[in-house]
Amino acid sequence: MKIDTPIIPEDLTEKKFTDIFYEEDPEFEMCLVTDSQFENESIERLRLYQTVIKNCNFVNTDFSRIDLTDVRFENCDLSNANLGNASMNRVEFLNCKLLGSNLTESYIGNTKFGESILNMGMFGNSKLEKVIFDHSVLESADLFDCKLKKVEFLLCNLNGVSFEDTSLKGIDISSSNFDSLVVSIENLRGCKVSTSQAVQFASLLGLKIQR
């Protein structure tokens, strides 16, 4: 599946993330932000546009209603950050930690999570459209009542993920691995799985497979 990647110009203005407090509105446009410590802070309705964020720490920071367009996060820690009610389009999280992060009630479009840790991440009541999880770990993540459209999980760890009240029709999880998933049989209809995963689901149903 092809998704739209961030459109970011080469000529970016270097900033520290704390510079956001000196902006008239809480927004960065065409910026390069590196090596910033911004944990335990709170900024509502932050807007980032055509910006690259590298090697930054946002642990426990409240970014509720954040608006991200054409943004790349590299080697950032957003563990336990609040990204609830976010709007994301053409965004990449590369080698990032989003351990326990809150992304509930968000729109996430044309977004890639590459080689990232999303254990216990919360996506409940969100719409994910054209999203790729690539070589990422989502152990015990919660995707309750999500709308998934053109979403791929490529070589991910999905152990313990909850897809309660979320349809997996057309979603490909065949290259990923898990010991258990929380998902109802009706919501598995149309999901693309591997042969070994089909055996796992059959055993959860109590079927005895003769070899």
N, C-alpha and C positions, 0 to 999 in steps of 0.2 A: 504494500500500500504506500502510495506517495502522499505526503502532507506538505503544506506550504511551510517553508523555513523562515526564520526571522530575516527581515530586510534591514540590515544595519550598515550604515556608511562607514568607510574606513577612518575618516577624520572625526574622532570623538574628543570631547572635552573631559579632561581628567578631574574627578571629584572624589572627595571622601563622603561616605554616606551621611555623616553628621551635617554636611552642608545643606541637607534637605530642610533643616530648621531655619535657614536663612532665605529660603525661596518664598516668594510671595504666595504661591500655591504649592502644595506638597507634590512636586513633580520634577522628574529629571527627563530631559530629552537630548538624544545624541550625546550621551555621557559614557565614560569608562570609569567604573568604581572598583577599586582594588583594595584588598587588605584592610577592610573596615570592620570595626567591632561595634555592633549595633544591637546587642542582646538586651532583653527586658525593656524594650522601648515600646511606644505606642504611636502609630500614625494611621488615622482613618482616611480612606479614600485616596491613598497614595497612587500616583500615576507615573508609570515608567514607559517611555517610548523610545524605540531605536537605541537601546542602551545595553551595555555588557557589564555584568556584575561578577567579579572574580575574587575568590579567596576571602569571602566575607562571612561574618558570624551574625546570624539573626535569631539565635536561640531565644525562645519564649517571647518573641516580639509580636505585637498585635498589628497586623496589616489588614484588618477586616475591610472589605469592599475595595481591595486593591485592583487596579486596572493596568494590565500588562499587554502591550502590543509591540511586537518585534523586539523581544528581550531574550538575552541568553544569560543564564546563571551557570558559572563554572566553579567547581570545588567550593560550594557554599554550604553552610550548615543552617538549615531552617527548622531544626528539630523543635517540636512543640510550638511552632509559630502558628498564629491564627491568620489563615488566608480565607476565612469564610466569606461567602457572597462575592468571591472574586470573579473578574472577567479576564480571560486569557485568550489571546489569539496570536499565533506564530511565536511560540515561546519554547525555549529549550532549557531543561535542567540536566546538566552534564556532570556526572560524578558528584552529586549533591546528596546531603542527608536531609530527609524530611520525616524523621522519626516522630511519630505521634502528631504530625501536623494536621491542622484542621482546614480542609478544603470543602466543607459542606456548603450546599446550596450555591454552587458556583457554576459558571459556564467555562469549560475548558476545551478550546478548539485549536486544531493544528499545533498540538503540543507534544513534545518528546521528552520522556524521562529516560535518560541514558545512563546505565551503570550507576543507578542511584538507589538509596535505601529509603523505602517508604513504609517500613514496619509500623503497624498500628496507625497508619494514616487514615484519616476520616474523610470520605468523599460523599457521605449520605446526601440524597436529594439533589445531586448534581447532574448536569448534562455534559457528557464527554463525547465530542465529535471530532473524528480524525485525530486520534491520540495514539501514540506508540509508546509502550513500556518496553524498553530494550535492555536485556541483561540487568534487570533491576530486581530488588528484593521487596516483596509486599507482604511479608508474613503478618497474619492477623489484621490486615487492612480491612476497613469496613466500607463496602460499596452498596449500602442499603438504599433501595428504591432509586437507583440511578438510571438514567437514559443513556445507553451506550450505542453509538452509531459510528461504524468504521473505527473500531478500537482493536488494537493488536497487542498481545502479550508475547514478546519474542524472548525465549530462553530466560524466563523469569522464575523466581521462587514465589509460588502462590499459596504456600502452605497456610491453612487456617483462614484464608480470605473469606469474608462473608459477602455473598451476592444475594442476600435475602431481598425478595421483592424486586429483583433486577433481572430482566430477560437477557440471556446470553445468545439469542438468535443471531447468527452471522458472525459471532465473535470467535476468533481462533486462539485457543489456548494449547494447541497440540504440541508445541515445542517447549512448553513450560512444565515445571514439576510441582507436585504437592503430595502430601500424605492424606490430607483431608480438606474439604471445602464445605462451606455452608451455602447450599443452593438447593432449591426445590426441583423436582423432576420436571415439572411443567416449564420452569424457566431454563432448563437445559436444552429444550427442543431447538434444533437448528444450530447448536454450538459445535464448532469443529474441534474434535479431540483426536488424540492418537489411539492406536490399538490398546496400548497398556492402560491409558486413562479410561477407555471404554470398559476394560476389565475391572478397574477400580470402582467405577460407578455401578457396574453390574453387581459387584460384591456388596456395595452399600445398600443395594436393593434386596439383598438376600438371595440373589441368583447364584446357583452353583454351576460353574463353567467346566465342562468336560474337555480335557486336553488330549 
